[in-house]
Amino acid sequence: MKNPKVNPQIIQIHGDLIALVTVAARDANYLPTLEAKLRLVEQHGWDKLAQALRNVVKGERKTNTLGNLGAEGRAIVKAIVQSIADPSALAMDRLHRGHLLMQQGRHQEAEALFRQACALQPDSIDAHNLLGMALHNQRRFPEAGQAYTKSLELNPRQPPIRVNLGIVFHEQKRIDEAANQFERALDLNPDDLEAIAHLAYLREQTYQLDEAQSLVERGLALAPQKRALWLVKSKLLQRDGRLTEAVEALEQARQADMDSSLLGEIHARLGYLYDRLNDPDNAYRNFCAGNKVAARRHAQQGSDKNHYRRQMADIASLIEGVSPAEIPASQRLDGTDSPVFLVGFPRSGTTLLNQILDSHPRVQGMEEKPAVYSMVKHFMELTHGRPRQLVDVSDAEIDGLRQTYFDTVAQHIERRPDAILVDKFPLNIAFIPIMWRVFPDARYLLALRHPCDACLSCFMHTFEINSAMANFLTLEDSVSLYAELMKNWHSYTTRLGIEFQPVKYENLVTDFKDEATRLFDFLGVGWDEAVTKHTENARKRGLINTPSYDQITQPIYQHAAYRWLRYAEQFRPHLDAIRPHIESFGYPSP
């Protein structure tokens, strides 16, 4: 005999309580949450109902033995008993409500409902897939990958879910695994447009251009209005130097399907191409349009530019009223054990510089990994509440902070014992006081570019969403951040006496060997002819996980040097804020 179906009206009114009790009866991990909920039920005068629900969780299923609950209470208990026997209706309700929440951008609330659906129906493919999507939208990629993988374990012949998993792997820079998922999706459905588009995008990024071109042609033959494919086509044309055709492809993409998620990137790339074609007005218009799209994404994900500014101010305050002479001499590290930190303002040639460094056999580069951030976080937690945080750190605590740093390094690269480690992360420049305190003998490479060019390039670029990158959505904010960071840099170098070597991007592109020789002499490793093949090295490595991947795999180019002069009118209101730094770094004053 089939179990009677749950009254839909009761689920609609009391669905959250019904679901929680039903899930807790199946999964003891939910019991603490249920007990907290039942205490609230009791506070509202439903003591008998709360006790009845506790009994149901313990195994009681006869509704006529659960006491005098009143009509509504009996209906709730009956619905729960029926849902325990057949959770399908309740699970469907959780999925429906979660999907509506996800459409509203309320991904965390949707996640909770999808988790309940998974607990109610562990074999539900849709429940695990939707849970993956909710986690994916929160950028919780490892958890999203686990949910998608569970869905595929239930049924591996699902191209859309394989594409979802591939996207998550791509976000985590797990390139081979991402490609494998897209390829398996195409094995199942050779006409899957999402798989074609994502694999084409990945192949272009990893310099497998022939395959990327083939995939683009294959996809556009199936769907001539597929925006993502026109975007990849424009990148391929750009790589081939056919800039006007690349613009035409992007304009086609802009007018294509309604996939608004790509609109910001399309505007950004149009801006870049119009800039290359010496059309600054159209370039600036597209950069502004692209950044407006990016600003909405930052707002949706709660990214606040002022959070990063406050963090900068907190770090800068550490040296206020502190004399370096007060800081105890900590154990020093010998030779290659002490890292070299490559810092600067983003888009100042740090990726090019790191690629040159990593091409030297006695240098090992590490690209934008959170080793310093992990150490800084540990430091701030360790010293919170101490009146003089930078001074009041023991040698044992310094050793622990160093261990945090090197443990994080080990999670991302395998250290070569005969090589100097160069830790490249431009915005670590904000953390200099803590880096100096933990590694007092560390050396620094300061990547420099004309301040106006650096600020313009950040404004022109589409970065990942976070509080630091939220400062690059307007030219004014980019200039303001530059001025604040470099004011602090000058203060740190003056007061802390750190050892650093400036490396100018303009010198690298016009006088490569002399500038590189000074760099390697500073590091004590001398010149090596291998560094002249840094472009080839970049191509062999495949994907470079920085905003400059499509430039660093080409020979050194000069068109971006002093580009800001074409945007002099847009810079006019901001020059006074940045002029001191233009002059202090030895650039001609405008």
N, C-alpha and C positions, 0 to 999 in steps of 0.2 A: 504494500500500500504506500502510495506517495505521501510525503509530508505535506501538510497544508502550507500554502504560500503566506508569507508575512504580509500583513495589512500595509499597503504603500503609504497610507496617510500617517500611520503610527511611525514608520521609518522617517517620513519627512519631518515630523514634529520632534521626535526623540532619537533621531538617527545617531547622533554622537554618543549618547549614553548606551544605546542598544549595541552599537559597534564596539565600544570599549569593553562592555561586559562579555560580549561574544568572543572577542579576541582574547581577553584575559582568561576565559575558560579554555582556550586552546594554547595560550602562550603565557607562562608564568612571568615573563619579563614585564608584562603589562600590569601585574598586580599592584605595585606601588602607586602607579598612576590611577588605577581604578579606585583604590582605597581613598586617595585624596578626593576624587570625584564623589564618592559615596558620602564622605563627611560633609561635603557641600549639600548633597541631597538631604542629609539629616538636618542640617541647619535651616533648610526651607520647610521643615515639618514632615518630611517623608521618611520617618524613621523605619516604619514597617517595610516600605519598599526597599530601602537600603539593605535591611537585614535579609529580605527575600532574595535580593540580587547576590548577596554574599553566599547564600545557600545554593543558588543556581550555579555559581562558579565552583562550589565544592562538589557538585554532582547531582543536586536535586533537580528533577525534571518534571515532577507532577505539580502542575500549577494550583490544583485544589488543596494542596497541603502547605501552601506558602503564606497562609494567614489572610486576614481581611484587608485587602489592599485598595478597595474601591475599583470602579470600572476602568479608570485610566491606568492605574497601577497594574491591574490584571492584564490589560492590553499590552503594556510594556513588557511584563514578564513573559507573556505568551509569545510576543514577537521575538524575544531573546531565545527562548527555548526552541522556537521554530528555526531561528537563524543558526543556532548551534547544530541542529540536525541538517539544515540545508542553507549554507551561507550565501548562495548564489545571488539572491535578490539584494542582500545587504552589501555584498561585494560590488555589485553593479552600481548601487547607490554611491558607494565611496568613490568609484572610478568616475562616475558622472560628475559628482560635486568637485572632485579633484581637478578634472579637466576644465571645468568652468573657472576655478580659481587660477589655474595655470594660464588661461587665456587673459585673465586680469593682471597677470604678472605677480601673483601671490604664490610664488613657487614653494616657499617653506611650508605654508599651510597645505598646499596641494601634496607635498611630500608626505605629511603626516597621514593624510587620507589614503594615499597609495600604499603606504606601509601597512595600514590596516587591511587594505584589500589583499595584499600579499600574504598577510597572516591568516586571513579568512580563506583564501584560495591559493595555497602555495604553488599550485600547478597552473595558475593563470598567466599565460604569456603576456596579455595586455597589461596586467598589473605590474609586472616586473619592468616591462618596456616603459610604461608611463612613469614609474618611479625613477628609472634611469633618466628620462627626459627632465623631470623636476630637479634632479640632482645636477644634471648637465647645465640647466639654466642658472643654477647657483654656482657654476664653475667648480663644482666638487667632482672633478674628473675621475679620480680613482674609484669613488663610490658609484658613480654613474656607470663606469665600465663594468663593475661587478653586477649591477642590476641588468644591464644589457646581456652580459655573459650568461646570467641565470636564465633569461628569456630564451637565448639561443640553445642552451642545454635542453630546454623543454621541446624546442623545435628548431633545429639548425637551418632549415630551409626558409629563411625569412630575409630576403634582400634588404628591406628598409631598416631592419634592426642591425644587420651587419654594417650598413652605412653609418648608422648612429654610433656603433662601437668604433668604426674606423675614424670618425670625426673626433671622438674622445681620445683615441690613441694619437691622432695628429696634434691635438691640443697639448698633449703631454710630450711631444717631440719623439714619440715612439714610431718612427717613420716606417720601418719595415712592417711592423704589425698593422699600421693603418693601411698601407698599400695592400697587404694580404686580405684584409676585410673587404676593401673595395673590389678587389679582384674576385673574391669568392661571391660577392653579391652579383657581379657580372656573369659569373659562371652559372648562377641560378637564373638570372634574367639579363641577357645581353643588352636589352634596351633600357635598363634602369638608368634614367637620366641623372639622378643624384649621384649614383656610383661613378658614372662617366665623368661628371663635372668635378667631383672631389678628387678622383684619381688624376685627372688632367691638371688640376691645380697643384697637387702634390708633385707630379712629375716635372712641372715647370719649376717649382721651387727647388727641386733637387737636381736640376740641370739635365734632366732626361728629355731633351727638347723634341726629338723626333717622335717619341711616344706621346708626349703631350700634344703635339700637333695632330697626330693621328686620332687621338681621343676627341679633340675639339671638332675635327671634321666629322667624325662619326656622330657626335652628339648634335651638332647643328643640322645634320641631315635629318635627324629625328625630330628636332624641336628648334626651328630657326630663331625663335624668340627667347631662348634660354639665356638669361642675363649672365649667369656664372660662366658660361662658355665663351661669351663675347669678351668677358673680362680676361680670361686666360688667353684668348686669341690676341688681345691688345698687348699683353705682356710679351708674347712670342714675337709679335711685330716690332715691339720696342727693342727687344734683344737683338733683332736683326737690323736695327738702325732705321726702320721704316716708320718714322715718328708720325707723319701725317696720316698714314693708314692706321696706326695705332689709335690716334685720336678718333678717326672715323669709327673704328670698332667700339671704342668706349661710348661714343655718342649713340651708337646702335644699342649698346648695353643699357644706357640710361633710359632709352625709350622702349626697352623690351618688357619682359614680364614684370609682375608686381612684387617680386622678391625684394622688399625694401631693406633687408638685412645687408645687402651689398651696395646700397646707394652711397653710403659714406665713402667706401673704398673707391667707388667709381669716380666720385667727385675729386677725391684726393689724387688719383692717378691722372685724371684729366688736368688737374692743376700742375702736376709734375711735367706732363707732356707739353702743355702750353708754355710752361717756363722754358723747357728745352727748345721750343720753337720761337723763343724770344717774344712771347705775347704775355707780358706780365699782368695786364688788366684782366684777361680771361683766366689766367692762372690764379690770381688772388681771389677772384670771384668764386672759382671752384673750391679753393682751399677753405674759404669762409663757409660755403655750403656744406662741404664735407665735415667741418668741425661742428656745425650746428647739429648734424646727425649724431656725431660722436658725443656732443654735450647731452643729448637726450639719453644716450646709452649710459653715460656716467651717472646721470640723475636716477635712472631706473635701478642701477645697481648700488646706489648710495655712496658713490665715489665723491669725496669732498676735497677740493684742492687745499683748503685751509688746514686739514688734518696733517698733511705733509709739512706745511709751513710751521705749524705748532711743534711738530717733531724736530724740525731744524732748530727752532728757537730753544727747545729744551736741551738739545745737545750743545748748542753754542753757550748756553748759560753755565755749563759745567766748568768752564775755565775762568769764569768771572771771579775776581778776587783770589785767584790761585796762582802761586808762583811755581813754575816747573821745578825749582830747587826744593820745594816741599815734598815732591813726590819721590818716594823711596826708589832706589835703583833696583829694578826687577831683574831676574835671571835673563840673560841675553841668549839668543839663539845663534848658532854658528852657521856660516856659509849658506847653503841652499835651503836650510830649514826655515829661514826667515822669508816670508813672502814679499814680493814687490807689488804695490797696489797701483793699478792704472785707473786714474780718476779724471774727472773733467765734467764739462757740461755735455749732455747727450748731443749726438749729431756733430761732434767735433773731431771726427776721424778716429774714434776709439776702436771701432771694428777693424778698420784698415790697419791701424797700428798693432792691434793684437794679432792680426793675421801675419804681419811682418815678423813680429816677435816669435810667434809659434813656429815659424819656418826655420828659426835658428836651432841647430841641434842641441844647444845647451840651455834652451829656454823652453818652458812648458806653459802655454797660455790656458787660462780657464775663463770661459765666457759667461758672464752675468749669472753666476750661481749665488745662492743666498748665504754664503759662508759668513761674510761680515755681518749681515743682518741677523743671523742666528746668534752670533757673538754679542752684538749690540743688545738684542732682546734679553739675552742671559745677563748681561751687565746691568741693565736697567732694573730687572727683577731682583738681582742680587743686592744692589746698592740702594733700592728704593727706601726713602725715609732717612738716609744718612745725610747730614747737613753738607758734607763736602765729598760728594760721590767720587770724584776723580782722584782724590787723595786717599780716602779711607778704603783702600782695597789691599788685602794682604797678598804676599807672594803666592800662597796656596790658592787664593781665589784667582789670581792672574793665570796660574797654571791651568785651573779649571776652565777659564775663558778661552785659553789657547786650545785646550782639548776640544771644546765646543766648535771652534773654528775648523780645526783639522778633521774632526769627525764629519762635519758637513762637506768639506772638500772631498773626503774619501767616498761620500755617497754619490759624487758626480764624476770624478775622474780617478784614474789610477796613477798615483804620483810616480814620476821618474826620479829615482834618487840622485841622478847625476845632473839634474836640470834645475834651474831657478824657476820657482813658481811665480807667474805673473797673474794676479787676480784682477781681471778687467770687469769693472762695474762702475760706470761713470758717476752715478749719483751717490756712491759711497763717499764722495767728497764731503757730504754732509756729516759723516760720522768720524771725521779725522781725530777729534780729541780721544775717543775711546780706542780707535785703532792705534793711535800713538801710545796710549797708556798700556795696552796689552802687548804691542810689538814696538818697543821704544827704538829698536835698531832697524826698523823697516824703512825701505826706500820707496819713493813715490815717483811715478811718471804722470805729469800733468799734460793731458791732451788739450791743445789749444787750437782754436780757429778764430778768425775775426769774430768778435762777439755778436755783431749784427748778423753775420752768416749763420752762426750757431743758433741764435734765437729764431731766425727766419726758418731754418731747416726744421727745428722742432715744431714750429707752428704749421709747417707744410706736411708734417708726417702724421700718419695714423698709428698711434701707440696702443698697447693693451690698456684695458681699463683699470686704473688704480688711482690713488689720491695724488701721487707725484705727477703722473701723466696728465691729470686734470688741469695742470697749470700751463698746458701748451695749446689750449683751445683758442686763445686769442694772442695776437702779437704783444699786446700790453702785458698780459700775464707772463708770457715767455721772457720778456725783458725784465720784468720785476723779479722773477725767480733768479735769473742770471745775476742781477745786481746783488741780491741778498746772498746767494751762494758764494760769489767771488769776494764779497766784502768779508764773509766769514773765513774764506780761504786765506786771504791776506793776513787776517788776525791770527789764524792758526800757525801759519808759517813763521810769522814774526815772533810770536810768544813761545811756541814749542820748539822752534829750531829744527824742523824736520828736514831731511835731506831729499831733494827732489830735482828732477830734470824736466824742463818744459820741452814739449815736442810739438812744433807747429805743423798743422795740416798743410798749409800753403807751401812750406818748405819740402814736405814729403812729396808733393806732386810736381814741384819744379826742380828740386835738387835732392833727389831721393838718396843717393849714396852718401853724401856729406851728412845729411840729417840723420840717416840710419846709423852711420858710423859713430856719431856723437852719442846716440842712444845706446849702442852696444858697448861703447867704451865706458859709459856711466855704469852699466851693469857688470862690467869687468869680464865680458866674454869675447870681445873683439868681433871684427867683421867676419862673415862667412858667406860665400857665394850662394848658398842655399836660399838666402832671404830674397834673392832676385826672382825666385820662382814661387813667391807667395800666392800669386793668382792661381797657378796650377794646383798648389796645395789646397786652396779653398775649394776648388772644383772636386778634388778627390774626396774631400770630407763630406760632400753632399750638402745637406741643409745646414745653414748657419743660423743659429737661433737668436738673431738680432734683427733690428729693423733694416739693416743694410745688406741683406743677403744678395739682392739683385744687383748691387753695385760692387761688392767686394769680389765677386767672381769674374769681374772684368778688369782689364788693365787699369792702372791708376789714371784717373781722368781729372781734367782741370776745369771743366765748365762750371763746377759749383763754387770755385774760388771767387770771392768778391761778388757773388751773385746778388747780394743785398743792394748793390748800387742801382739795380733795375727797379728796386722797390723803395727808393729813397723817399718818395712822397709818403708812403705808408709808415715809414720809420720816423718821419719828421717829429711827431709828437712825443717820441720816446727816446730821442737821442741824448737828452740831458741826463737821463737816468743811467745810461750805459756808457757815456763818454769817458768817465774816469777809468773804467776797465779797458776800454779801447787803448787809451794812452798808457796805462800801467803795463800792459802786455806788449807794448812796442808796435802797435799798429798805427797807421796815420790817422790823425783826428779828422773827422768829417767837418 
